[in-house]
Amino acid sequence: MMGKLLKVLILIGLLVSTYNCGKVDEAQISYIECCEEIIEFSQNIDPQSASNPEKLKQELLQIFQRHGYQDLYEFKAAINKYEDEPQKEKLANILEQLTGETSLSDIKSFSSKASQRRISDFLKIGGKAISLKVLQQKLQENHGKPLPKSLSQLCGINQILGYLVDDRNKDVILIGSVDKTLPPMYLEDFVIALRNAWLKYARLEGNTYYYSHPGCTIDPDPAVLQKLDDVGDQMNRSRDTCEVEKAIDQWKKICISPQKVGVFGIPFDTRFSWVMLKADYDMKRLVNGSDPLDIKGFSSLIEMELEQAKKDIQEGKSMSVSISGLNRFWFYPGENRYQVDEKENLVMIEKCPVVLLTEEEHLTKSGKVVGSGRPNPYAQKFTKIFSALYAEIAKQRPIYQELENLFRFVALARILKLKSPQTRVGLNIDYLLNQYPIRPTLVKKFLPGRSNVKGFKHQTDSLEGSHIYQLWLPSCGGVTIAVEPKEEDFLKEQTDNIAKLKENVLEARPSANELSWDFPGESGGSLPEQSPPEGYPVKDQTISIDLIPLLKDNINLKSYSNYIKSIYGI
């Protein structure tokens, strides 16, 4: 007879490969069939169901689950993945009517949508330009001296959006925006991104250079994982509360064992490395719930697992969450898109999202950590939510805005290498590539592991006694900034506002020797202020679809959507 049962869930974080949608696979067929069933369902709703929103949502959920989607969120992810399907707009409208959710224009592209809106604003209200030619000259003049902030922090630009070729002055103009709510961007990060793109950090073996994208990893020692596994077994076997508490204390002590830090593609002791590692290290606390965020719709993985475990136990079901296994998490580029004019004299970074990925791992008998090639479903759901809410998370934890800045620098550097505008105008950037001194930043080679413990007791009157379920979540992960611009990622843009932007930037340049200058947008000024309908939230500096669920039930979603579109030109 069991007195007390303790279930230990060990979830340790991973790095996975992305894939491109090519031929129609089984998942896409399931998506299409699900779309068709939803459309058919919407056309045959009986009056009784129509007057019962909760019943409608329940029936809709059953349709999702029949086709392999756990909930509405997972189906939205499928919409995002297969957004070229011809029925997408119709389906989005149906979902809006059935669930009160927003339309597809706000669902697709997730956090990258906020980035597109900022570009839309930027084209209207202008921004700041920096001469790459003059920047390099100023740096050479200040070689060996402390740099003024205007140089070290790129003249106040805190979001890089692209570049423009200035044929007359044989120059390449960096284009960006200034937003005092965002952290600064640093010259040295840009220089490191350039040198990585030009293979300056590639390893030479024989006659072959081995290139690596900028990245990092923080991994626990497999021997430590084995110790945690042993403590977990001890917890499972113990029926004594005191022994269990001692085991938990032992678990916590083991969890803080040093984890090895790895940096690849760039020098170790740099600010670039520090940002990547801090973003990864802090992410572990978001995963395990020790750093709570005040964001609607966001919850830690441990909270998601615990809630599901509670639900299963209280309903008398076997637990659907895994009681063993490792989950690795890491940051990776999402779908990048760039706007270019016909002659490729202007290139704009339209989308440069950062997404969180995951893969399930396990510890072999020989003590090696190996990947399974598939994600844990709850960990995958967490990464989807994290990626969708990335812009909101970055507002509360600015390190993630700094991480996105690195992704943008890498994208810009790779584009400069691919398109080579500096070569076209005869601009030699050798000083940036080879001579500018990078100031060292101390980066620790080992970091203590992070863990969190949450649990609950479920008392029953059965002969089995009380059942105690607790979650332990030490996690590991990394960052890989594998931005690879391809020709198909560049969208030819022939709109008047692009042409006007080029004209505004070049006409606003005071002289050929000016380092930076402000320029107007196509409207020649700021966006007109608009008052929202009564009861609506006031426009913030950046807007996100995550405001929608915060609306009161009596606010008309369609009117709100039109209001947002009118402001942001969507």
C-alpha positions in Angstrom: 0.0 0.0 0.0 1.3 3.4 -0.9 1.3 6.0 1.8 2.5 9.0 -0.2 3.4 9.2 -3.9 5.8 11.8 -5.1 6.1 12.4 -8.9 9.2 14.3 -9.9 9.3 16.0 -13.2 12.7 16.9 -14.4 12.6 19.3 -17.4 15.9 20.6 -18.6 16.0 22.8 -21.5 17.8 22.7 -26.1 18.6 23.8 -29.7 16.6 22.6 -32.7 16.8 23.0 -36.4 14.2 25.0 -38.3 12.6 23.9 -41.5 11.0 25.4 -44.5 7.5 24.6 -45.7 8.0 22.8 -49.0 5.7 20.1 -50.4 2.3 19.6 -48.7 2.8 17.1 -45.9 0.4 15.4 -43.5 0.4 18.3 -41.1 -0.6 20.7 -43.9 -3.3 18.3 -45.0 -4.7 18.2 -41.5 -4.6 22.0 -41.4 -6.6 22.3 -44.6 -9.1 19.7 -43.5 -9.5 21.5 -40.2 -10.1 24.8 -42.1 -12.8 23.1 -44.2 -14.6 21.6 -41.2 -14.5 25.0 -39.4 -16.0 26.7 -42.4 -18.7 24.0 -42.7 -19.4 24.2 -39.0 -19.9 28.0 -39.1 -22.4 27.6 -41.9 -24.5 25.1 -40.0 -24.8 26.5 -36.5 -28.2 25.9 -35.0 -30.0 28.8 -33.2 -29.5 27.2 -29.8 -25.8 27.0 -30.2 -25.6 30.5 -31.6 -27.0 31.9 -28.4 -24.5 30.0 -26.3 -20.9 31.3 -26.9 -19.4 28.8 -24.4 -21.0 25.9 -26.3 -19.7 27.3 -29.6 -16.2 27.5 -28.2 -16.4 24.0 -26.9 -17.5 22.6 -30.2 -14.8 24.5 -32.0 -12.2 23.1 -29.6 -13.4 19.6 -30.4 -12.8 20.3 -34.1 -9.3 21.5 -33.3 -8.5 18.4 -31.3 -9.8 16.1 -34.0 -7.2 17.5 -36.3 -4.3 17.4 -33.8 -4.5 20.9 -32.3 -4.7 21.2 -28.5 -6.4 24.6 -28.5 -7.1 27.7 -30.4 -3.5 29.0 -29.9 -2.0 26.0 -31.6 -4.4 26.4 -34.5 -3.4 30.1 -34.8 0.2 28.9 -35.1 -0.8 26.7 -38.0 -2.5 29.7 -39.6 0.7 31.6 -39.3 2.7 28.7 -40.8 0.3 28.2 -43.8 -0.7 31.8 -44.3 -0.7 31.5 -48.1 -3.7 29.2 -48.0 -6.6 30.8 -50.1 -9.2 30.4 -47.3 -7.1 32.2 -44.6 -9.1 35.5 -44.6 -12.4 33.7 -44.6 -11.2 31.5 -41.8 -9.9 34.4 -39.8 -13.3 36.2 -40.0 -15.1 33.0 -38.9 -12.7 32.6 -35.9 -13.4 36.3 -35.0 -17.2 35.7 -35.0 -17.0 32.4 -33.1 -14.5 33.2 -30.4 -14.2 37.0 -30.3 -10.6 36.6 -31.3 -8.9 39.0 -33.7 -8.5 38.7 -37.4 -5.7 36.9 -39.3 -3.9 40.2 -40.1 -3.1 40.4 -36.4 -2.6 36.7 -35.9 0.0 36.0 -38.5 3.7 36.8 -38.1 3.4 37.1 -34.3 5.9 39.4 -32.8 7.4 40.4 -36.1 4.1 42.4 -36.7 5.2 45.0 -34.2 8.5 45.4 -36.1 6.6 45.9 -39.3 4.4 48.6 -37.7 7.5 50.5 -36.5 8.8 50.5 -40.1 5.5 51.7 -41.3 5.7 54.6 -38.8 9.3 55.1 -39.7 8.5 55.6 -43.4 6.0 58.3 -42.3 7.8 60.2 -39.6 11.4 59.8 -40.6 14.4 58.9 -38.5 18.2 59.3 -38.2 20.9 58.6 -40.8 24.6 57.9 -40.2 27.3 58.1 -42.8 29.4 54.9 -42.7 32.2 56.8 -44.5 32.4 59.6 -41.9 31.9 57.2 -39.0 35.0 55.3 -40.1 36.9 58.5 -40.5 35.9 59.7 -37.0 36.9 56.4 -35.5 40.4 56.6 -37.2 40.8 60.2 -35.8 40.0 58.9 -32.3 42.1 55.8 -32.5 43.5 55.0 -29.0 41.3 57.6 -27.3 38.1 57.3 -25.3 35.2 57.5 -27.8 32.4 60.0 -27.3 29.0 58.5 -26.8 28.0 59.8 -30.3 30.4 57.3 -31.8 30.2 54.4 -29.3 26.4 54.4 -29.3 25.9 55.1 -33.0 24.6 58.7 -32.6 21.6 57.6 -30.5 20.1 55.2 -33.0 18.5 52.3 -31.1 16.9 50.4 -33.9 18.8 49.7 -37.2 16.4 49.5 -40.1 18.7 49.4 -43.2 20.9 51.4 -45.5 20.9 53.7 -48.5 23.6 54.2 -51.1 24.7 57.7 -51.7 26.4 57.7 -55.1 27.2 61.4 -55.2 29.3 61.2 -52.0 30.5 57.6 -52.5 29.0 56.6 -49.2 26.7 54.1 -47.6 24.1 55.6 -45.2 22.9 53.6 -42.2 19.2 54.3 -41.5 17.6 53.9 -38.1 15.2 55.3 -35.6 15.5 56.9 -32.1 13.2 55.8 -29.3 14.2 56.8 -25.8 12.2 53.9 -24.4 14.6 51.4 -26.0 18.1 50.5 -24.9 21.1 52.0 -26.9 22.8 50.2 -29.7 26.6 49.9 -29.6 29.2 50.4 -32.3 31.3 47.4 -31.1 28.4 45.0 -31.6 28.0 46.2 -35.2 31.8 45.8 -35.8 31.7 42.3 -34.4 28.7 41.4 -36.7 30.7 42.8 -39.7 33.8 40.8 -38.9 31.7 37.6 -38.4 30.1 38.2 -41.8 33.5 38.8 -43.4 34.9 35.5 -41.9 37.4 37.3 -39.7 36.6 34.9 -36.8 36.4 31.8 -39.0 38.8 29.0 -37.9 41.4 28.1 -40.4 42.4 24.4 -40.7 44.7 23.7 -43.5 43.3 25.5 -46.5 39.7 25.5 -45.2 38.0 28.2 -43.2 35.3 26.9 -40.8 32.6 29.5 -40.3 30.1 29.7 -37.3 27.2 32.0 -36.8 27.4 34.1 -33.6 26.0 32.0 -30.8 26.3 30.8 -27.2 25.3 28.0 -25.0 25.1 27.3 -21.2 25.1 23.6 -20.5 25.1 21.6 -17.3 27.7 18.8 -16.8 26.1 15.4 -17.7 27.5 14.1 -14.4 25.4 16.8 -12.6 22.3 15.6 -14.6 23.0 12.1 -13.4 23.1 13.2 -9.8 19.8 15.0 -10.3 18.4 11.8 -11.8 19.6 9.8 -8.7 18.0 12.4 -6.3 14.8 12.1 -8.3 14.8 8.4 -7.9 15.3 8.8 -4.1 12.3 11.2 -4.0 10.2 8.7 -5.9 11.1 5.9 -3.4 10.7 7.9 -0.2 7.4 7.9 1.7 8.7 10.1 4.5 8.1 13.8 4.3 11.4 14.7 6.1 13.3 12.6 3.7 11.6 14.2 0.7 12.4 17.7 2.1 16.0 16.7 2.5 16.1 15.4 -1.0 14.6 18.7 -2.3 17.4 20.6 -0.5 19.9 18.3 -2.0 18.3 18.9 -5.4 18.7 22.7 -5.1 22.3 22.4 -4.1 23.1 20.2 -7.0 21.2 22.5 -9.4 23.5 25.4 -8.7 26.5 23.4 -9.8 28.6 25.4 -12.3 27.4 25.2 -16.0 29.9 25.6 -18.7 29.6 28.7 -20.9 30.3 28.4 -24.6 30.6 31.2 -27.3 31.1 30.5 -30.9 31.5 32.6 -34.1 32.8 35.7 -32.2 35.4 36.5 -29.5 34.5 35.3 -26.0 35.2 38.5 -23.9 33.0 40.9 -25.7 29.8 42.8 -25.0 28.1 40.9 -27.9 28.8 37.6 -26.0 27.6 39.1 -22.7 24.2 40.1 -24.2 23.6 36.7 -25.7 24.6 34.9 -22.5 22.5 37.1 -20.3 19.5 36.7 -22.5 19.9 33.0 -22.4 20.7 32.8 -18.7 17.7 35.1 -17.8 15.4 33.0 -20.0 15.9 30.1 -17.7 14.2 32.0 -14.9 11.3 32.8 -17.2 11.0 29.1 -18.1 11.0 27.9 -14.5 8.8 30.7 -13.1 11.4 32.2 -10.7 11.1 35.5 -12.7 7.3 36.2 -13.1 6.1 38.6 -15.8 3.0 40.7 -15.7 1.9 39.9 -19.2 -1.6 38.6 -20.0 -1.4 35.2 -21.6 2.2 34.4 -20.4 3.0 31.7 -17.9 6.1 29.8 -17.2 6.6 26.2 -18.3 6.6 24.9 -14.8 3.3 26.7 -14.1 1.8 25.2 -17.3 3.0 21.7 -16.3 1.8 22.1 -12.7 -1.7 23.3 -13.7 -2.1 20.4 -16.1 -0.9 17.9 -13.4 -3.4 19.4 -11.0 -6.2 19.1 -13.5 -5.3 15.5 -14.3 -5.1 14.5 -10.7 -8.3 16.3 -9.6 -10.2 14.7 -12.5 -8.9 11.2 -11.6 -6.8 10.9 -14.8 -3.3 9.7 -15.3 -0.9 12.5 -15.7 -0.5 13.7 -19.2 2.8 15.6 -18.4 6.0 13.7 -18.7 7.6 12.8 -15.4 11.1 12.5 -16.9 13.0 14.1 -19.8 15.1 17.2 -20.6 14.0 20.2 -22.5 16.6 22.5 -24.1 15.6 26.0 -25.2 17.4 28.4 -27.5 16.9 31.7 -29.4 16.9 31.6 -33.2 16.0 33.9 -36.1 12.4 33.8 -37.3 11.4 34.5 -40.8 13.4 37.5 -42.1 12.2 39.8 -44.9 13.8 42.8 -46.5 12.5 45.6 -48.7 14.7 46.9 -51.6 14.1 49.4 -54.3 14.5 48.5 -58.0 18.3 49.3 -58.2 19.0 48.0 -54.7 20.2 51.4 -53.5 17.9 51.2 -50.5 17.5 48.1 -48.3 15.2 48.0 -45.4 14.9 45.3 -42.7 11.2 44.7 -42.7 11.1 41.7 -40.4 13.9 40.4 -38.1 12.1 38.5 -35.3 13.7 36.5 -32.6 12.0 33.2 -31.7 12.4 30.7 -29.0 12.8 27.0 -30.0 12.9 23.8 -28.0 13.8 20.1 -28.3 13.3 17.2 -25.9 16.5 15.4 -24.7 17.3 12.5 -22.5 20.3 11.2 -20.5 21.6 7.9 -21.8 23.0 5.1 -19.6 26.5 6.1 -20.6 25.9 9.6 -19.2 25.5 11.4 -22.6 22.7 13.9 -23.3 21.1 13.2 -26.7 18.3 14.9 -28.6 15.1 13.2 -29.5 14.4 15.2 -32.6 11.0 16.3 -31.3 9.7 18.8 -28.8 7.9 18.2 -25.6 4.3 19.4 -26.3 4.2 21.7 -23.3 7.6 23.1 -23.9 6.7 23.7 -27.5 3.5 25.6 -26.4 5.7 27.7 -24.0 8.1 28.6 -26.9 5.2 29.6 -29.2 3.7 31.9 -26.5 7.2 33.3 -25.7 7.8 34.0 -29.4 4.4 35.6 -29.9 4.8 37.8 -26.9 8.5 38.6 -27.5 7.9 42.4 -28.0 5.9 42.6 -24.8 8.5 40.6 -22.9 11.3 42.9 -24.2 9.5 45.9 -22.8 9.6 44.4 -19.3 13.0 42.7 -19.7 15.1 45.1 -22.0 17.9 42.5 -22.4 15.6 40.9 -25.1 15.5 44.2 -27.0 19.3 44.2 -26.9 19.3 40.6 -28.2 17.0 41.6 -31.1 19.5 44.5 -31.8 22.2 41.8 -32.2 20.0 39.9 -34.6 19.5 43.1 -36.6 23.2 43.9 -36.7 24.0 40.4 -38.0 21.2 40.7 -40.6 22.6 44.1 -41.7 26.2 42.8 -41.8 25.2 39.8 -43.9 23.3 42.0 -46.3 26.3 44.3 -46.7 28.4 41.3 -47.4 25.9 39.9 -49.9 24.9 43.1 -51.7 28.3 44.8 -51.3 27.1 48.5 -51.7 30.4 49.7 -50.2 32.3 48.2 -53.1 29.9 49.7 -55.6 30.7 53.2 -54.4 34.4 52.6 -53.7 34.1 52.8 -49.9 36.9 50.9 -48.1 35.7 49.7 -44.7 39.1 48.0 -43.8 39.4 50.0 -40.5 36.1 48.6 -39.2 36.9 45.1 -40.4 40.5 44.9 -39.2 41.8 47.8 -37.1 39.1 49.2 -34.8 39.9 47.9 -31.3 37.2 46.0 -29.5 37.1 46.8 -25.8 37.1 43.6 -23.8 34.1 42.8 -21.6 34.4 40.3 -18.8 32.3 37.2 -19.5 32.2 34.4 -17.0 33.3 30.9 -18.2 31.0 29.2 -15.7 27.6 30.2 -14.3 25.7 28.6 -11.5 22.6 26.6 -12.6 19.2 28.0 -11.9 16.2 26.1 -10.6 12.8 26.7 -9.1 10.5 24.4 -7.0 6.8 24.6 -7.1 4.4 22.0 -5.9 1.0 21.1 -4.5 -0.6 18.4 -2.4 -3.7 16.6 -3.5 -5.5 14.9 -0.6 -7.8 12.0 -1.4 -9.9 9.7 0.9 -8.7 6.6 -1.0 -6.7 3.8 0.5 -3.7 5.2 -1.4 -3.6 8.2 1.0 -2.4 11.6 -0.2 -0.7 12.3 -3.5 2.0 14.9 -3.8 3.1 16.3 -7.1 6.0 18.6 -7.5 8.0 20.1 -10.4 11.7 20.8 -10.6 13.0 22.7 -13.6 16.7 23.2 -14.1 17.1 24.3 -17.7 19.8 24.8 -20.3 19.8 26.4 -23.7 21.6 28.9 -26.0 21.5 31.5 -28.7 22.2 31.0 -32.4 22.1 34.1 -34.7 22.0 32.2 -38.0 20.7 35.0 -40.2 21.3 34.0 -43.8 19.8 36.5 -46.2 18.7 34.9 -49.5 17.7 36.6 -52.7 14.1 35.5 -52.3 14.0 37.3 -48.9 14.4 40.7 -50.7 11.1 42.1 -51.9 11.3 44.7 -54.6 9.4 47.8 -53.4 8.3 50.4 -55.9 5.9 52.5 -53.8 6.1 56.2 -53.7 7.0 56.3 -50.0 10.2 54.3 -50.6 11.2 56.8 -53.3 10.3 59.7 -51.0 12.3 58.2 -48.2 15.5 58.0 -50.4 14.9 61.6 -51.4 14.3 62.8 -47.9 17.5 61.1 -46.5 19.8 62.5 -49.2 18.2 66.0 -49.3 18.4 66.3 -45.5 22.2 65.6 -45.5 23.8 68.9 -44.4 27.2 68.1 -46.0 29.5 65.3 -47.1 31.4 65.5 -43.9 28.4 65.3 -41.6 28.4 62.2 -39.3 24.6 62.0 -38.7 21.5 63.9 -39.4 17.7 63.7 -38.9 15.4 63.4 -41.9 11.6 63.7 -42.4 9.3 60.9 -43.5 7.0 60.9 -46.5 4.5 63.1 -44.7 7.2 65.6 -43.7 6.3 65.3 -40.0 4.8 63.2 -37.3 1.9 60.9 -37.6 -1.4 62.7 -36.9 -2.8 62.0 -33.4 -6.1 60.3 -33.4 -8.4 59.9 -30.4 -9.6 56.3 -29.8 -13.3 55.5 -29.4 -14.6 55.7 -25.9 -13.4 52.9 -23.7 -10.4 52.0 -25.9 -6.8 52.0 -24.8 -4.7 55.0 -25.8 -2.0 54.5 -28.4 1.4 53.5 -27.0 4.8 54.0 -28.6 4.5 50.5 -30.0 1.2 48.6 -30.3 0.7 44.9 -30.1 -2.2 42.5 -30.7 -1.7 41.4 -27.1 -3.8 44.5 -26.1 -6.8 42.9 -27.7 -7.5 40.3 -24.9 -7.5 43.1 -22.4 -10.5 44.8 -24.0 -13.8 44.7 -22.1 -16.5 42.4 -23.5 -18.7 45.4 -24.4 -16.1 46.9 -26.8 -16.6 46.1 -30.4 -13.6 44.3 -31.7 -14.1 45.3 -35.3 -14.2 49.0 -34.5 -11.1 48.6 -32.4 -9.3 46.8 -35.3 -10.2 49.6 -37.7 -9.0 52.2 -35.2 -5.6 50.4 -34.9 -5.3 50.1 -38.7 -6.0 53.8 -39.2 -3.3 54.7 -36.8 -0.6 52.3 -38.0 -1.4 52.2 -41.7 -1.9 48.4 -41.6 
